[in-house]
Amino acid sequence: MRRPQRRVAAKQTRLREVDEIRLLNEWIDAGKPLPRTKLLPPSKSAGPVPTAGEHPEYGACTLFDELPLSQKTKDGLRKAGFTEMSEIQRAALPHALCGRDILGAAKTGSGKTLAFVIPLIEKLYRERWGPEDGVGCIILSPTNDLAGQIFEVIKKVGQFHNFSGGVIVGKRKGIEIEKERVNSLNILVCTPGRLVQHFNETANFDCSQLQLLVLDEADQILDHGFRNQVDAIISQIPKVRQTLLFSATQTKSVKDLARVSLRDPEYISVHEEARTATPDTLEQYAMIVPLEQKLNMLWSFIKRHLNSKTIVFLSSVKQVKFVYEIFKKLRPGIPLKCMHGRMKHVVQQAIVADFNEATSVLFSTDITSRGLDIKNVDWVVQVDCPENIDNYIHRVGRTARYNKKGKSLIFLCPEEEAMLEKLKATESKIPIHIRKPKAEQLEQISQSIASVLVKFPNLQELGKRAFVTYLKAVYLQKDKKVFNLSRFSAEQFAAYAASLGLPVTPKIRFISHKKNVSKKDMEDIDMKQMKSSLEHEVTITPKINIDLTLCDGDDDILYPKKPTADANMDDRLDDVLHPKESATDTNVTGLERPFKKKKLKINVNRPSGTRVKYDDEGNAIPPLASVAEEVSLEPVVHKDKISQRYAEMLREMQKHDKEDKLEHKKTLREKKLQKKMKLKRKRQEDTGAGSEEDSGSESDRGQDTANKGKKRYFNSDDEDNDAAKDGDVLAQQEALALKLLSNMHS
Ligand SMILES: Nc1ncnc2c1ncn2[C@@H]1O[C@H](COP(=O)(O)OP(=O)(O)OP(=O)(O)O)[C@@H](O)[C@H]1O
C-alpha cells in the first residue's frame, strides 16, 4: 500500500521540478539582460517573485529571491543567511544564469564565491543532472584549503539539491577509492595538478559531458605555475561549455584568456571605478624596519595586540616554522599557530578551523594569502615584502571581509623602498599610511632567542635554514627594483643572523648552486662580498642604537596610548591607529625612515661561544659557560689539550712536507735521466754504432761534462744525505742502462 504512495509522491515532485525548470528557462530567456549591460542596482527592490507567465527582467534586482533560481537554491541561500546580493553578485549572476562566460573581478571578501556557486548549481539543476551523468562541473582552485572552503559553500547553498560532489586535493593517499568514485561525482572542486592526475591515471575518467568550468583566483591559475596542467585540462574537456573566471586581481593577458577559450565573455569589474583596490573598511599601514629589527618589531606588535586575531605573513616555510617555534618558547601571552604547504591537508584544515574560532596569531606562508575566508581577522601583518602589488592585495584581503573592519601592517626594509613607492603610486589605488614606531618601547629579543637556541640545538639548525631561505626567497624574486640582495651590506646579513639568535652567520651556498637563474640575476649579487663577509662571526653591540630611541613616537602603531578605564579593546586599537592625523599619512613625500641602520661592531676575532647572555638577575654571562654549568662542572675549554693537539698537527705536517720534497726530487731526477739517455742514443746514432765510447767530439765531451755537472748538481744536496745516497744509486743505474743500450745497438 505504501509503495505506490511513495511512487506517486516522487512522481509529483518530479513533475513539480519539471514545471519549475520550464518556468525558470522561460524566465531566464525572456528577462535576461542584454550582453555587455552593466547591471547597476535599482534604488528599490524589483518587486515580488513572478508567477507563471510573468517574466520580469532580473538584471537589476538586489535580492536573491528576485532571481530566476530554483526553490531549493533559494532555500539553501536563506538557510545559510544570504538574502541580499553583493555588488559582484548583482553584476555577475544575471549574466551567468543565462549561460554567458564571465571574466569577473571584485575586491577581496566581496562575495565572488557565491557569484559562481549559484550559477553552477542552477545549471546542473535545470539540466536535470543525475549521478549517471557524471562530471558536470569542475572548479579549479590554486590551493587545497581554498578548494575545501569552496566545497563548503556549495554544500550550504546546495543542501536541498541531490547532486554529488567531491574535493580532490592533497596527497595521493586514498587515490584508489577516489579513482573508483570520481566518475560518479557531479561537481569536482580540485587543484589543477590533482585533476590532471585523474586524466592521466584513472581509467575511463570522463569529462566529455562537462557543462561548466570555473577558475577561482583565475589570474593565479592561468599564471605560469599552473600552465602545463591547465593546458592539459583544457585539452580534455569539451569546447562548448560555460566558463567563469573570478579573482580580486584579474588577468589582463589576452593570451591567457585565449587558452581557456572564453566565448564572447562578459567583463565584469565592479570596483573598477572605485577609489581604492582594497576594501574601504581596511586601514593600511606601512613601517620602515631594518632587516635585523623585524623580529623585534613583530614580537613587540604581538605583545601589544594580545586580544587581536592576527595573520603574520613570512616568505618561506622555514621562516614560518622558526618564528613560530621561537615565539612559542618565548610565550607572548596569546595562542600561536602556524600554517604552510608542507603540512598535511587534514592538519591545515584543522588549523584553519581552529583559527576561525579562536583569537590567536597565525604565522603563515602565502598559502593562506588567497581566497581564505577566516572570520574576524583583526590584523594582517606582512613581515616579509610581498612579491608584487597583487600579492599585497590578496594578503591584506584576509581581513576587512564583507563590510567588516580590519587593519593591515607591512614591514619594509629601507632597501625595499621601491615597494613603498609602488604601493603609494596612484594607479595602485592603495591608501596606505606610513607610521613610525615608538622605538624606546621596542622590545629587543635577540638575546632571548639566542638563549632558546642554546637550549634547543635543533632550533639553531632551523634558524640557520630560516636565514638562508629568506635570502634565497629575496634572491629569487623577479622584481629586482624591490628585491636586490646587493643592496644589503655584509654587516646587515650578519646582524640579521644575530637577530635570529644565531651565533655565527650561516654561509649562503645556494648562490653558486642555483639552477634556472639567469646570469644577469647572478650578477646582481656581489658574491665575493657576501661570501667573504658571511664567514665571519659578527656581534651586535648590546646597546640599542641611539637614533632608534630618538624617534618621534606620535605616529605609533605598535604602542597604544594608555586606554581610559572604560574603553574596550577595539577603542584602544582605534586610538593607536588614529593618532592625530598628520603629514605622515599618504601624502608623505619620500620615504620616512624611523630607524637608522643599527650600528654594528664586527668582531671577527671574537672566539665563538662568547655571545653575551644574561642570567635571571640580568647579569651578563657567556652562554656557553652557562650551558656548561648545566651539563657538568668541568671547564668546557681544555687549553692544554688544544695545544697538545696543535703540536701533533704540526709534527704531522712537517713529516708530510719532507716526504713531498723527496718525492718531487725523485721525479725530477728520473726526467733528467730519460733526457740524458735520449741524448746519448742520438749521439751514438750520429757517430755510428759500435764506435768507442770515448771517441766523441769536443762538443760531445763538453755536453757530457755539462751533463755530469748537472748530475753532480742533483747529487749535491748537502742538506740531504739520503738524496746523495739516492744519487749514487742513480749513477749506477745510469751506467747500467747505457751498457744495455750499447749492447742493443751492437
Ligand atoms: N550576499 C551575501 N550576504 C552576506 N554575506 C555574504 C554574501 N556574499 C558573500 N558573503 C560572505 O562574505 C565573505 C566573503 O566572501 P567570499 O569568500 O566569496 O569573498 P571573495 O570575493 O571570494 O574573496 P577573495 O577575493 O578573498 O577570495 C564570506 O564570509 C561570505 O559568506
The ligand as an SDF file (V2000), in Angstrom:
LIG
                    3D

 31 33  0  0  0  0  0  0  0  0999 V2000
   25.3180   38.1570   -0.2520 N   0  0  0  0  0  0  0  0  0  0  0  0
   25.9860   37.9550    0.8600 C   0  0  0  0  0  0  0  0  0  0  0  0
   25.4380   38.2430    2.0470 N   0  0  0  0  0  0  0  0  0  0  0  0
   26.1180   38.0630    3.1870 C   0  0  0  0  0  0  0  0  0  0  0  0
   27.3600   37.5980    3.2450 N   0  0  0  0  0  0  0  0  0  0  0  0
   27.9510   37.2770    2.0890 C   0  0  0  0  0  0  0  0  0  0  0  0
   27.3160   37.4360    0.8450 C   0  0  0  0  0  0  0  0  0  0  0  0
   28.1440   37.0390   -0.1170 N   0  0  0  0  0  0  0  0  0  0  0  0
   29.2610   36.6350    0.4830 C   0  0  0  0  0  0  0  0  0  0  0  0
   29.1730   36.7860    1.8120 N   0  0  0  0  0  0  0  0  0  0  0  0
   30.2010   36.4660    2.8040 C   0  0  0  0  0  0  0  0  0  0  0  0
   31.3200   37.2910    2.5130 O   0  0  0  0  0  0  0  0  0  0  0  0
   32.5050   36.6150    2.8400 C   0  0  0  0  0  0  0  0  0  0  0  0
   33.4870   36.7270    1.6890 C   0  0  0  0  0  0  0  0  0  0  0  0
   33.0130   36.0530    0.5840 O   0  0  0  0  0  0  0  0  0  0  0  0
   33.9550   35.3210   -0.4580 P   0  0  0  0  0  0  0  0  0  0  0  0
   34.8690   34.4150    0.2510 O   0  0  0  0  0  0  0  0  0  0  0  0
   33.1170   34.7710   -1.5230 O   0  0  0  0  0  0  0  0  0  0  0  0
   34.7980   36.5710   -0.9620 O   0  0  0  0  0  0  0  0  0  0  0  0
   35.7410   36.6620   -2.2360 P   0  0  0  0  0  0  0  0  0  0  0  0
   35.3160   37.8410   -3.0010 O   0  0  0  0  0  0  0  0  0  0  0  0
   35.7860   35.3700   -2.9350 O   0  0  0  0  0  0  0  0  0  0  0  0
   37.1290   36.9770   -1.5240 O   0  0  0  0  0  0  0  0  0  0  0  0
   38.6220   36.6450   -2.0160 P   0  0  0  0  0  0  0  0  0  0  0  0
   38.9110   37.5680   -3.1550 O   0  0  0  0  0  0  0  0  0  0  0  0
   39.4330   36.9250   -0.8440 O   0  0  0  0  0  0  0  0  0  0  0  0
   38.6030   35.2300   -2.4520 O   0  0  0  0  0  0  0  0  0  0  0  0
   32.1410   35.1880    3.1660 C   0  0  0  0  0  0  0  0  0  0  0  0
   32.1700   35.0130    4.5470 O   0  0  0  0  0  0  0  0  0  0  0  0
   30.7310   35.0640    2.6670 C   0  0  0  0  0  0  0  0  0  0  0  0
   29.9610   34.1750    3.4410 O   0  0  0  0  0  0  0  0  0  0  0  0
  1  2  1  0
  2  3  1  0
  2  7  2  0
  3  4  2  0
  4  5  1  0
  5  6  2  0
  6  7  1  0
  6 10  1  0
  7  8  1  0
  8  9  2  0
  9 10  1  0
 10 11  1  0
 11 12  1  0
 11 30  1  0
 12 13  1  0
 13 14  1  0
 13 28  1  0
 14 15  1  0
 15 16  1  0
 16 17  2  0
 16 18  1  0
 16 19  1  0
 19 20  1  0
 20 21  2  0
 20 22  1  0
 20 23  1  0
 23 24  1  0
 24 25  2  0
 24 26  1  0
 24 27  1  0
 28 29  1  0
 28 30  1  0
 30 31  1  0
M  END
$$$$
